[in-house]
Amino acid sequence: MEEKRLTRKRVFEIIQIGRKEDVASRAFDYSIVGLILINIIISICFTFDELDKYNRLFHIIETIAIIYFSVELLLRLWTADFLYRKGRIISAAKYLISFNGIVEILSIIPFFLPLLPKGVIAFRVFRVIRILRLFQANTYSDSLSTILIVLRHKKNQLLSSMLIIFTIMIMSSLVMYGFE
């Protein structure tokens, strides 16, 4: 087996969905999914007053996760030309406006907002956006990727169903309100 040097191409192979035989790529995939889940659990823990005594620990873990996610984003931008094959700058821009790029940016930005002037503190609400990282976990699992493909093919039927459910929900809410 040939030696796997840490080149831009190899970094790209590691941060993309891993093959079962590529231990480094699989380890990266599992670490990202684990950090996503830990980050979401910590976001939930911040809402419980009983857990305030652990806030310092939560902040440390959150900081480590955000640093990891930030490095991951930088690595994805650095290797985006292997994905889009357009040139480094155009590929990086394409990644930034892709679904995964937007999710990554939106999940990282809330962490840095408290560092901005006081007027921006209202944007702390965007911490909830970190939950969007769950959608990115989708790309790290072959079975979840299959589900995403099915959802894309059936999107019209799903949208119709959602519209019907939304209409029924509004109607039932209005009826309940009327009875009150």
N, C-alpha and C positions, 0 to 999 in steps of 0.2 A: 504494500500500500504506500502511495506517495505521501510525503510529509505535507501537512496542512499548515502553511505559513500564514501569518496574520497580515494578509494584504487587503486592499479595499474590496476585492472580489470575495475573499474569504469572510470578511466582516459582513458583506451583503448576504452570503450564504447562511451565516450564523443568525442574522436578525430576521431572515425570512422564515416562513413556516418550515420547520425542520423535518428532515427525513428520519425514519426510525434508526437508521444506521449512523446518523450524524449526532454524536453525543453532545457536542458543544451547542449545536443548534437546538436540540431538544431541551437541554438544560436552560438555555436562554428563554425558550418558549414557556417552560414551566415557571421560571423565575418571574417573568412578566405577569403571567396569569396570577401567580401567588401574590405579587405586590399589588395588583389591581384589587384582588379580593381583600387583602389586608387594609388597603387604603379606604375601601368602601366601608369596611367594618369600623375603622377608626372614625370616619366621617359620621357614622351612626352613633358611636360611643360619645362623641362630642356633644350630642343632644341630651345625654343623661346627666343630670346634676349629681347623681350619686357617684359618678365616675370622675368628677372634677379632680380628685386627688391624683389621678393618673394622667392628667392633661400634659404634664411635662414629658412623660414617656411617649404619649401619643404624638406630640409635636416632634420629638426626635425621630420616631419611626416614620412619620409623615415626611419629614425633611429628607431622610435617606431615600424614601421611595420617590420623591419628586426629583431628587438629584439623578437617580437611576433613570426615571422617565425622560428627564431633560437630556441626559447622555444618549439615551436611545433615539430621541428625536434628532439630535445632532448627527448620530451615525446614519440614520435613515436619510437625512438630507445629503450627507457626504457620499452615500452610495446610491442615491436615487437614479443616477444615470444607468445603472444596471437594470433597473426596473422599467424605466421609460425610454431609454436609449435615444435621448434627445440632446445630450450635452449636460454638463453638470448644473449650470444655473437654471436652464429651462426645466430640467428634470426635478430639481429641488423645488422650484416654484410649483410645478405640477403636483408634487407630493403635498406641499403645503395646502393646496386647495382641494385635495382629494378628501374623501370621507375620513379616512384614518388620520390624515394630517390635521384636519380641523378638530377631530376628537382629541388628538394629542395636545394640540395648542390650547383648546378650551379646558382640558383637564389639568394643565400645568399652570396656566395664567392665574387662577384663583389663589394659588399659593403665594404668588409674588405680589398680589394686590395690596396686602397690608403694608408692604414696603413703600407704597406710593403715598402721596399727601393725604391728609385726613378726609378730604372731600370725596375720596374714592372708597372709603370704608363701606359705603352702601353696597358696593360690588362684592362684598364677602358672600352675599347670597349665592354667587356663582360657584361656591364650593360644591354645591349639589351637582354641578356639571361633571364632577369627577366620576359620577356613576356612569357617564358615557364611556368610560374606559372599559366597562363590561362589553360594550359592542365591539371594542377592539379585541377583546379576548376571543371573540368569534374567529378572528383570522388565525389564531394559534391552534385551532382544533379542526382536523379534517372533517369530523362529523358535523360540527357547527357550520363549517363552510358549505357542506352539502345542504344543510337546512337553509342557509342564506340563498343558495342557488334556487331552491324550490320556492322560497318566498318571492324572489325576483320574478320567476316565471308565473306565479299566481297572484301577482300584486293587484291586478284589476279586480279579481274575485274578493281578495282580502279587503280592498278599499270599499267595495260595495257592501260587504258584510259590516265593516266598521261604520259606514254611513247609516245603515239600518239600525245597528246597535245604538249609535249616537242619537238617532231620531227617537227610538223607543225610550232611551234614557231621559231625554228632554221631555217627552210626552208624559212619562210616568212621574217625573219630578213636578211638572205643572199640575198633574192630577193630585199628587200628594199635597202640594202647596194649597190647592183649592180646598181640599178636605180639612186642612188645618184651620 
